Amino acid sequence: MSLQLETPLTEAVGASAAKSLDRAFGMSTVGELLGHYPRRYADRGELTPILELPVGETVTIVAEVLSTRPRQMRNRRGAMLEVVIGDGVGQMSLTFFAKNLGQAEWRAKELRVGRRGIFSGKVSTFRDTVQFAHPDYQLFDDGEAAYRQADALQDVPIPIYPATSAVHSWQIAKLVGAVLDQLGDVPDPLSEELRRSEGLLTAKQALHSIHRPHRRADVDPAVRTLRMHEALVLQTALLQQRNLIRSLRATPREARPGGLLQRFDDALPFTLTADQQRVGAEISADLVAERPMNRLIQGEVGSGKTLVALRAMLQVAESGGQAALIAPTEVLAAQHLRSVTKMLGPELAAELIPTLLTGQMSAPERRRAALRVASGQSLLVIGTHALLSEKTTFADLALVVVDEQHRFGVEQRELLRAKGTAPHAIVLTATPIPRTVAMTVFGDLDTSVIQTMPAGRAGISSFVAPLAEHPEWFRRVWERAGEEIAQGRQVFVVCAAIDAAQESAESEDAPPADVEGRGPRWGVVQLDQLLATHPQLGGVRRAVLHGRMPSDEKDAVMRAVARGEIDLLIATTVIEVGVDVPNASTMVIMEADRFGVSQLHQLRGRVGRGEYPGLCLLVTEAEAGSLARERVEAVAATLDGFELAEVDLELRGEGDVLGAAQAGARSSLRLLRVVKDAGLIAHARDIAADILRDDPMLVTHPGLRVAIAGRVSEADRAALSKN
């Protein structure tokens, strides 16, 4: 039987093995099994450093048997075999349990001293010795036959696959080998001409070489070929999506002389920055086109993205079109309403009627707001997830603005866009996305960047308060906060949890993976209690803010902060984005190691927004040299969000960044690395654009069409289409 990539694994390897692969890796077809590439290759003479094995992980190593000891169990029935294996530097023990001594002795004969093989199991320690309990193993051939084969096999690498405790590396290798033996034709995503010009293998050759290399030199050409396949498939899918959106017809929305936009610009008390003008011109041109705009706007914290979005809203409002801005939190939505109303001024606000629509409004308030939106009376709507409700309808939704895009699922964004007829879309993010990630994940959006900051900002200084080395600095942090308040400034303090005593139930943000083992020491509740008795801060006007407070209470606190009636605000990350209090000079972030790089950068951006210099104190107990501490120190070292995005990518690994940035792209990346392969991704994008220009439906590129169907699932396509 000849196998194809789409052949079900039940037919290819049998029901039992197929079930194990499905349970372990979610595989169901031959193509998915062959897309499970080796993570590394071991040489037959290679002995892995045993001293470096990570405890608690399932690993595969190449080692040599040093001793065996079968014996009867002392305190219960049965026998056991203890085997010591080594690599010339370190040693570890293998423990096997048997029903009787005869079984243990039989295994000892197989695992005799001097034999080498692959051993796989979960690493643990017993009496200070590294061990595998009942590992799986595969011994290399020995004896005369092996000596005859030795020269031939010496250079043949052993593929080591990503494995689990249930499905080991060589079991995968065996199944892959069985499938390769029966593999039929494999469609090639690249045309023969393109493949030759790029110097690549055929798809079938590449699969054979990556899984069954005869020598190390076979691996690189296979990886290069399959990496290009991944890049081309992903970029073609993204560009197809972009072309699909561009094929829709949108209503052109032109700004007329003396209209809403010009009146707004004329009344501005400052000049737009060069970046704001450039991005504004790009958006303005998009809005008068007959296809929907689909634009990602990246901007540093405080660079004026909201102003740019508001100018786009005014342009669509001139022809009676409505604009909807969706924000991730009630606090941010209310803040947007206040700042937008203030920017518009009384005259324009009366014409546009900016309307807030959130889930925590009272029923009568919400009904009145929904009626203004449905009738078209309100041309500017700001809200939270309530905008997605079936009950929320628009008279003429012309522009969708998604603020802080990383906080929304693709389905939610699409629900809002579906409330209009091919509306224009702007996605705002103050979490800078490295260019390579933007190209890989948001490749179907046009991207604009605002980097220059408005004039008149005093800037921010950032410092780490490392309590592990300097516990006395904890006192100095609060003295410094008191000094700022004494000068009439306001101070924000951010905690990772609401109540550290109930952290599992109350924490609003999951910590990075490297700090998950411990709960937070400081919650809003604990810090408020501590500072209530502080000699300098006990008497200041203090308030708390977190996500579980009623909506009207949160809004009242934020209004009081904005009016300067609160000196010290102790909050969770609800103040992460959109909070604009020019008089706030100091941000203290407790247990800063519990936050990600972009989150720390966002929080820091809440201060130093006016004439007073900003101060950010990153309080941490993380040890020097730890990944958590590196993250905090990276933020203190620079104010450049785009530089921090690259640092974040290095510290966290690309998978996390892609996963957080957009579901749907991640499953397509196996060999491709967005930073290392930036040049290849850009090259693949150019090739994809050339192909689609001449063959938009891929009629003459059947291999690429099949590859996209196989690698970019319907769920992935849905994710891509909803950007």
C-alpha positions in Angstrom: 0.0 0.0 0.0 1.3 3.4 -0.9 0.8 6.1 1.8 0.0 9.7 1.2 0.4 12.6 3.6 -3.3 12.7 4.2 -3.6 8.9 5.0 -5.0 8.4 8.5 -2.5 7.0 10.9 -4.9 4.2 11.8 -4.4 2.8 8.3 -0.6 3.5 8.3 0.6 2.3 11.7 -2.4 0.4 13.2 -5.1 1.5 15.6 -3.1 1.0 18.8 0.0 3.1 17.7 -2.3 5.7 16.1 -4.2 6.1 19.4 -0.9 6.6 21.3 0.3 9.2 18.9 -3.0 11.0 19.0 -3.0 11.1 22.8 0.6 12.2 23.1 0.9 14.7 20.2 -2.6 15.2 18.6 -1.5 13.5 15.4 -4.0 11.8 13.1 -2.4 11.7 9.6 0.9 10.5 8.0 1.8 14.1 7.2 1.5 15.1 10.9 3.7 12.2 11.9 6.3 13.1 9.3 6.1 16.7 10.4 7.2 15.7 13.9 10.9 16.3 13.2 13.9 15.1 15.3 14.9 17.7 17.9 18.5 16.6 17.6 20.8 13.8 16.5 23.0 11.5 18.6 26.1 9.8 17.3 26.5 6.1 18.0 29.8 7.0 19.8 28.3 10.0 21.6 27.9 9.8 25.4 25.6 12.5 26.8 26.8 14.3 29.9 24.9 12.6 32.7 25.8 15.3 35.2 23.7 17.8 33.1 20.4 15.8 33.0 17.5 17.9 34.2 15.7 16.2 37.1 11.9 15.7 36.5 12.2 15.7 32.7 11.8 12.8 30.3 15.1 12.5 28.4 16.9 10.2 25.9 20.6 9.6 26.2 23.3 7.5 24.7 25.4 5.6 27.4 27.4 2.5 28.2 26.6 -0.2 30.7 29.2 -0.2 33.6 27.7 -2.8 36.0 24.6 -4.9 36.7 23.3 -6.4 40.0 20.2 -8.6 40.1 18.9 -9.3 43.6 15.9 -10.5 45.6 13.8 -7.8 47.1 14.2 -7.6 50.9 10.8 -6.4 52.2 8.4 -7.7 49.6 8.0 -10.4 46.9 9.9 -10.1 43.7 13.3 -9.1 42.5 15.1 -6.1 41.1 18.0 -5.3 38.8 20.2 -2.3 39.4 22.3 -1.2 36.4 24.9 1.5 36.4 25.5 3.3 33.1 28.1 6.0 32.5 29.7 8.5 30.1 33.2 8.5 31.4 32.5 11.5 33.6 29.2 10.9 35.3 27.2 7.8 36.2 23.5 7.1 36.8 21.5 4.1 37.9 18.7 2.2 36.2 16.2 0.3 38.3 14.1 -2.6 36.9 11.5 -4.5 38.9 10.8 -8.2 38.1 8.4 -10.9 39.4 11.3 -13.2 40.3 15.1 -13.4 40.3 15.2 -15.4 37.0 13.5 -12.5 35.2 16.0 -10.0 36.7 19.0 -12.2 35.7 17.6 -12.6 32.1 17.6 -8.8 31.7 21.1 -8.6 33.3 22.4 -10.9 30.5 20.9 -8.5 27.9 22.3 -5.4 29.6 25.8 -6.8 30.0 28.8 -4.6 30.9 30.3 -2.8 27.9 27.1 -2.6 25.8 26.0 0.7 24.5 22.5 1.9 23.7 19.8 4.6 23.9 18.2 4.9 27.3 15.0 6.9 27.9 13.1 7.7 31.1 12.1 10.3 33.6 15.2 11.7 35.5 15.0 11.4 39.3 17.4 11.3 42.2 17.8 8.6 44.9 20.5 8.9 47.6 22.2 11.7 45.6 22.5 9.5 42.5 20.7 10.4 39.2 18.5 7.5 38.1 15.9 6.3 35.6 13.2 4.0 37.2 12.2 1.3 34.7 13.4 3.1 31.6 13.0 2.0 28.0 16.1 1.3 26.1 17.4 0.1 22.7 20.9 -1.5 22.6 23.2 -1.1 19.7 24.1 -4.3 17.9 27.3 -6.0 19.2 29.3 -9.1 18.5 30.9 -10.0 15.2 28.0 -8.7 13.1 28.4 -5.3 14.8 32.1 -5.1 14.1 31.3 -5.8 10.4 28.7 -3.0 10.5 30.7 -0.6 12.7 32.4 1.3 9.9 29.2 1.6 7.9 27.2 2.8 10.9 29.7 4.9 12.7 28.6 8.1 10.9 24.9 7.4 10.8 23.2 9.8 13.2 20.4 8.6 15.5 17.4 10.9 15.4 16.2 11.9 18.9 12.5 13.0 18.7 10.4 15.1 21.1 8.9 12.4 23.2 6.7 11.7 26.2 6.8 9.2 29.0 4.3 7.1 27.0 5.8 7.4 23.6 9.6 7.2 23.4 12.0 8.6 20.9 12.9 5.3 19.2 9.3 4.2 19.1 8.6 7.3 17.1 11.6 6.6 14.9 10.3 3.1 14.3 6.9 4.3 13.3 8.4 7.0 11.1 10.6 4.5 9.4 7.6 2.2 8.7 5.7 5.1 7.1 8.7 6.3 5.0 9.1 2.7 3.6 5.6 2.9 2.2 5.5 6.7 1.3 4.2 7.5 -2.1 4.5 10.8 -4.0 4.7 13.9 -1.9 3.4 17.2 -3.4 6.1 19.8 -3.6 5.0 23.4 -2.5 7.7 24.9 -4.8 7.6 24.6 -8.6 10.4 22.6 -10.1 11.9 25.8 -11.5 11.8 27.6 -8.2 13.1 24.6 -6.3 16.1 24.3 -8.5 16.8 28.1 -8.4 16.7 28.0 -4.6 19.0 24.9 -4.5 16.5 22.8 -2.5 15.6 19.1 -2.3 12.3 17.7 -3.4 9.7 17.4 -0.6 10.1 13.6 -0.4 13.9 13.8 -0.4 13.8 16.3 2.4 11.5 14.1 4.6 13.7 11.1 4.1 16.9 13.1 4.8 15.6 14.7 8.0 14.3 11.4 9.5 16.9 9.0 8.0 20.1 10.8 7.4 23.0 8.6 6.3 25.5 11.2 7.7 25.3 14.5 9.4 25.8 16.4 6.2 22.4 15.2 5.0 20.5 17.0 7.7 21.2 20.7 6.7 19.8 20.6 3.2 16.7 18.8 4.5 16.2 21.4 7.2 16.8 24.3 4.7 14.2 22.8 2.3 11.5 22.2 5.0 12.1 25.6 6.5 11.5 27.3 3.2 8.3 25.2 2.8 7.0 26.4 6.2 7.9 30.1 5.4 6.3 29.9 2.0 3.1 28.1 3.2 2.6 30.6 6.0 3.3 33.7 4.0 1.1 32.6 1.1 -1.8 31.9 3.5 -1.4 35.3 5.1 -1.2 37.1 1.7 -4.3 35.2 0.5 -6.1 36.4 3.5 -5.0 39.9 2.9 -6.1 39.7 -0.7 -9.5 38.4 0.4 -10.1 41.4 2.6 -9.0 43.7 -0.2 -11.5 42.1 -2.6 -14.4 43.2 -0.3 -16.0 46.6 -1.1 -16.1 49.2 1.5 -17.8 52.6 1.5 -15.1 55.3 0.9 -15.1 57.8 3.8 -13.7 61.1 2.7 -12.8 64.1 5.0 -14.2 67.3 3.5 -12.7 70.8 3.9 -14.1 72.5 7.0 -15.5 69.2 8.2 -15.3 67.5 11.6 -11.6 66.4 11.1 -10.4 69.8 10.0 -12.3 71.6 12.8 -10.7 69.1 15.3 -7.2 69.7 13.9 -7.6 73.5 13.9 -8.6 73.4 17.6 -5.6 71.2 18.8 -3.4 73.2 21.2 -0.3 71.4 19.9 1.3 70.2 16.6 1.1 66.5 15.7 4.4 64.7 15.8 6.0 63.7 12.5 5.0 60.0 13.1 1.4 61.0 14.0 1.1 63.0 10.7 2.6 60.2 8.6 0.4 57.4 10.1 -2.6 59.8 9.9 -2.0 60.2 6.2 -1.7 56.5 5.7 -5.0 55.9 7.5 -6.7 58.8 5.6 -5.7 57.3 2.3 -7.0 53.8 3.4 -10.4 55.3 4.4 -11.1 56.8 1.0 -10.3 53.5 -0.9 -13.0 51.2 -1.9 -11.6 48.2 0.0 -11.6 47.9 3.8 -8.6 49.1 5.7 -6.9 46.5 7.9 -4.1 48.2 9.7 -2.0 47.5 12.8 -0.7 50.6 14.6 2.2 50.0 16.9 3.2 52.8 19.2 5.3 53.4 22.2 3.5 53.9 25.5 2.3 57.5 25.5 3.1 58.1 21.8 -0.4 59.3 20.9 -2.0 56.3 19.2 -5.5 57.2 20.6 -5.3 60.6 19.0 -4.4 59.0 15.6 -7.4 56.6 16.0 -9.7 59.5 17.0 -8.8 61.4 13.9 -9.8 58.3 11.8 -13.1 58.1 13.7 -13.8 61.8 12.9 -13.1 61.1 9.2 -15.7 58.3 9.0 -18.2 60.3 11.1 -18.3 63.1 8.4 -20.3 60.8 6.2 -22.5 59.5 9.0 -20.4 56.4 9.7 -20.1 55.1 13.2 -16.8 54.2 14.9 -16.6 51.6 17.7 -13.6 51.4 20.0 -13.4 48.2 22.0 -11.1 48.2 25.1 -10.2 45.2 27.3 -11.3 46.6 30.7 -14.1 48.8 32.1 -11.4 51.2 33.6 -9.8 51.6 30.2 -13.1 52.1 28.4 -14.2 54.8 30.8 -10.7 56.4 30.6 -11.0 56.5 26.8 -14.4 58.1 27.0 -13.1 60.8 29.3 -10.0 61.6 27.3 -11.8 61.5 23.9 -14.6 63.8 25.1 -12.0 66.2 26.5 -10.0 66.1 23.2 -13.1 66.8 21.2 -14.2 69.8 23.2 -17.8 70.7 24.0 -18.9 71.6 20.4 -17.7 68.5 18.6 -18.7 66.2 21.5 -22.3 67.5 21.2 -22.3 66.6 17.5 -20.7 63.2 17.8 -22.3 62.2 21.2 -19.5 59.8 22.4 -21.3 56.9 24.2 -20.0 54.4 26.7 -21.4 50.8 26.6 -20.1 48.3 29.2 -21.5 45.2 30.9 -21.6 46.7 34.4 -23.8 49.7 33.6 -27.3 49.6 35.1 -30.0 48.3 32.9 -31.7 51.7 32.2 -28.3 53.3 31.4 -27.4 50.5 29.1 -30.7 50.7 27.3 -30.4 54.4 26.7 -26.8 53.9 25.4 -27.8 51.0 23.1 -30.6 53.1 21.6 -28.3 56.0 20.8 -26.0 53.5 19.1 -28.7 51.6 17.2 -30.4 54.8 15.9 -27.1 56.3 14.7 -27.4 59.3 17.0 -24.0 58.4 18.6 -21.3 58.4 16.0 -18.5 57.4 18.4 -19.0 54.3 20.6 -16.6 53.2 23.3 -17.0 50.0 25.2 -15.9 46.6 26.4 -17.1 43.1 25.5 -20.7 44.5 25.8 -20.2 45.8 22.3 -20.1 42.2 21.1 -23.6 41.4 22.6 -26.3 40.3 20.1 -28.4 43.1 21.5 -25.9 45.8 20.4 -26.6 46.9 16.9 -25.2 49.8 14.8 -26.9 52.0 12.3 -23.8 52.2 10.1 -20.6 50.7 11.6 -17.8 52.1 9.4 -14.7 51.7 11.6 -13.7 49.2 14.3 -10.8 50.2 16.6 -9.4 47.4 18.8 -7.3 48.7 21.6 -4.6 46.5 23.1 -5.2 43.7 20.6 -3.3 41.1 22.6 -6.2 41.1 25.2 -8.8 39.9 22.7 -9.5 36.6 21.1 -9.9 36.5 17.3 -13.6 35.4 17.6 -14.4 38.5 19.7 -12.8 40.9 17.2 -14.7 39.2 14.3 -18.0 39.5 16.2 -17.6 43.3 16.3 -16.6 43.6 12.6 -19.6 41.5 11.6 -21.9 44.2 12.9 -21.0 46.4 9.9 -20.7 45.9 6.1 -17.0 45.4 5.4 -16.0 48.1 8.0 -12.5 49.4 8.2 -10.4 48.1 11.0 -7.5 49.5 13.1 -5.7 47.4 15.7 -3.8 49.4 18.3 -1.0 48.0 20.4 1.5 49.6 22.8 3.2 46.2 23.2 5.8 46.6 20.4 6.0 43.6 18.2 9.3 42.7 16.7 9.3 43.2 12.9 9.8 39.5 12.3 6.9 38.5 14.5 4.7 41.2 12.9 5.6 39.8 9.5 4.9 36.2 10.6 1.8 36.7 12.7 0.2 39.9 11.4 1.3 39.4 7.8 -2.3 40.1 6.6 -2.3 43.6 8.1 -0.6 46.8 6.9 1.6 48.0 9.7 2.3 51.6 10.9 4.7 52.5 13.7 4.6 55.6 15.9 8.0 56.0 17.7 8.4 59.7 18.3 7.0 61.0 21.6 4.9 64.2 22.0 6.9 67.2 23.1 6.7 68.3 26.8 7.2 64.8 28.3 9.8 64.9 31.1 10.9 61.2 30.6 11.2 58.3 33.1 14.1 56.9 35.1 13.9 53.2 36.1 15.7 51.5 38.9 15.7 47.9 40.3 15.3 47.5 44.0 17.0 44.0 44.5 15.8 43.0 48.0 17.7 39.7 47.8 21.0 41.6 48.2 19.6 44.8 49.8 16.6 44.1 52.0 17.0 47.6 53.6 16.0 49.2 50.2 12.4 48.2 50.9 12.2 51.0 53.5 13.9 53.5 51.0 11.2 52.7 48.3 8.5 54.1 50.6 10.6 57.0 51.7 11.1 57.9 48.1 7.3 57.6 47.4 6.7 59.9 50.4 9.1 62.5 49.0 7.2 62.7 45.7 3.9 63.0 47.4 5.3 65.8 49.6 6.1 67.7 46.4 2.4 67.4 45.3 2.9 64.5 42.9 0.9 61.2 42.8 2.2 57.7 43.2 1.0 54.4 41.8 1.9 51.0 43.4 1.1 47.8 41.5 0.8 44.3 43.0 0.5 41.0 41.3 -2.5 39.9 43.2 -5.6 41.4 45.0 -5.1 39.3 48.2 -1.9 37.3 48.5 -3.6 35.1 51.2 -6.0 34.0 48.5 -3.7 34.2 45.5 -5.0 31.2 43.6 -8.5 32.6 43.5 -7.7 36.3 43.3 -4.6 36.8 41.1 -5.5 38.7 38.0 -2.6 37.7 35.9 -0.7 34.4 35.6 3.0 34.9 36.4 5.7 34.0 34.0 6.5 30.3 34.0 9.8 30.7 35.9 8.0 32.1 39.1 5.0 29.8 39.1 6.3 27.7 42.0 5.6 30.3 44.6 2.7 32.6 45.4 3.0 36.4 45.6 4.0 37.9 49.0 2.2 41.2 48.4 -1.4 41.7 47.3 -3.3 45.0 47.2 -4.9 44.0 50.6 -1.6 43.3 52.4 0.2 46.4 51.0 -2.7 48.7 51.9 -2.6 47.4 55.5 1.2 47.9 55.7 1.2 51.4 54.3 -1.8 52.4 56.6 0.7 52.3 59.5 3.7 53.8 57.7 5.1 56.9 59.4 5.2 58.9 56.1 2.4 57.3 54.0 -0.1 56.5 56.7 -1.6 59.9 56.6 -1.7 60.5 52.8 -4.9 60.2 50.7 -4.8 56.5 49.8 -7.1 54.3 47.6 -7.1 50.8 46.2 -8.2 49.6 42.7 -8.7 46.1 41.3 -10.8 44.2 38.9 -13.3 42.8 41.4 -14.5 46.2 42.6 -18.0 47.3 41.2 -17.8 49.3 38.0 -19.1 52.6 39.6 -16.6 52.2 42.5 -13.6 51.7 40.0 -14.8 54.7 38.0 -15.1 56.9 41.1 -11.6 56.0 42.2 -10.1 56.8 38.7 -12.0 60.1 38.5 -10.6 61.0 42.0 -7.1 60.1 40.9 -7.5 62.2 37.7 -8.7 65.2 39.7 -5.6 64.9 42.0 -7.7 63.9 45.1 -5.7 60.6 45.6 -2.0 60.7 46.6 -1.3 57.0 46.6 -3.1 54.4 44.5 -2.5 50.7 45.3 -3.7 48.6 42.3 -3.5 45.5 40.3 -2.7 45.6 36.6 -6.1 47.1 35.8 -4.1 50.3 35.4 -1.7 48.7 32.9 -3.0 50.5 29.8 -4.8 53.8 29.0 -4.5 55.5 32.4 -3.4 59.1 31.8 -2.7 61.2 34.9 -0.1 63.9 34.0 0.6 64.6 37.7 1.5 60.9 38.5 5.3 60.8 38.8 6.1 57.5 40.5 5.4 53.9 39.7 6.4 51.2 42.3 6.0 47.7 41.0 6.0 45.0 43.8 7.5 41.6 42.9 8.3 42.9 39.4 9.7 39.5 38.5 6.1 38.2 38.5 5.3 40.3 35.4 6.4 40.0 31.7 8.7 42.4 30.0 5.9 44.1 28.0 3.6 44.3 31.1 6.4 46.1 33.1 7.0 48.5 30.2 3.3 49.2 29.9 3.0 49.9 33.7 6.0 52.1 33.7 4.3 54.2 30.9 1.6 55.3 33.3 3.9 57.9 34.9 6.1 60.7 33.5 3.3 61.7 31.1 3.4 65.4 32.0 5.9 68.0 33.0 7.3 66.1 36.0 10.0 63.5 35.5 8.8 59.9 36.0 10.3 57.4 38.4 9.8 53.6 38.2 11.0 51.4 41.0 11.0 47.7 40.2 11.0 45.9 43.5 12.1 42.2 43.3 13.4 39.4 45.5 14.6 37.4 42.5 18.2 36.2 42.8 20.9 37.9 40.7 21.5 35.9 37.5 18.0 34.3 37.4 15.8 34.6 34.3 13.2 36.5 36.4 15.8 39.0 37.5 17.2 39.3 33.9 13.7 40.3 32.8 13.4 43.0 35.4 16.9 44.4 34.7 16.2 44.4 30.9 13.2 46.8 31.5 15.3 49.0 33.8 18.0 49.3 31.2 16.0 50.9 28.3 12.8 52.9 27.6 12.8 51.6 24.0 9.8 49.3 23.7 10.9 47.9 20.4 14.3 47.0 21.9 12.5 45.4 24.8 10.3 43.4 22.4 13.4 41.8 21.0 14.8 41.1 24.5 11.5 39.6 25.4 11.7 37.3 22.4 15.1 36.1 23.4 14.2 35.6 27.1 10.8 33.9 26.6 11.4 32.0 23.4 9.5 32.5 20.2 6.7 30.0 20.8 5.4 32.0 23.7 5.5 35.3 21.8 3.7 33.8 18.8 1.2 32.0 21.0 0.4 35.2 22.9 0.3 37.3 19.7 -2.0 35.2 17.7 -3.5 31.7 17.8 -3.3 30.1 14.4 0.2 30.9 13.3 1.9 28.9 16.0 0.9 25.4 14.8 2.5 26.1 11.4 6.0 26.8 12.9 8.1 23.7 13.4 11.6 24.5 12.1 11.1 28.2 11.3 12.4 30.7 13.9 11.1 34.2 13.5 14.2 36.0 14.6 16.9 33.8 13.2 15.0 33.2 9.9 13.9 36.8 9.4 15.6 37.0 6.0 14.1 33.8 4.8 10.6 34.9 5.9 10.9 38.1 4.0 12.2 36.2 0.9 9.4 33.7 1.2 6.9 36.7 1.4 8.3 38.1 -1.9 8.0 34.7 -3.6 4.4 34.3 -2.3 3.5 37.7 -3.6 4.8 36.9 -7.0 3.0 33.6 -7.1 -0.4 35.1 -6.0 -0.1 38.0 -8.4 -0.1 35.6 -11.4 -2.1 32.7 -9.8 -4.4 34.0 -7.0 -6.2 30.7 -6.6 -3.0 28.6 -6.9 -4.4 26.6 -9.9 -0.9 26.1 -11.4 0.6 25.5 -7.9 -1.2 22.4 -6.7 1.6 21.4 -4.4 1.4 24.7 -2.5 -2.4 24.6 -2.4 -2.3 21.1 -0.9 0.4 22.1 1.6 -1.6 25.1 2.7 -4.7 22.9 3.2 -2.7 20.4 5.2 -0.6 22.8 7.3 -3.0 25.8 7.8 -6.1 24.2 9.2 -9.6 25.6 8.9 -9.3 26.8 12.5 -6.0 28.5 11.6 -7.6 30.1 8.6 -10.5 31.3 10.8 -8.0 32.8 13.2 -6.1 34.5 10.3 -9.3 35.9 8.8 -10.5 37.4 12.1 -7.5 39.6 12.6 
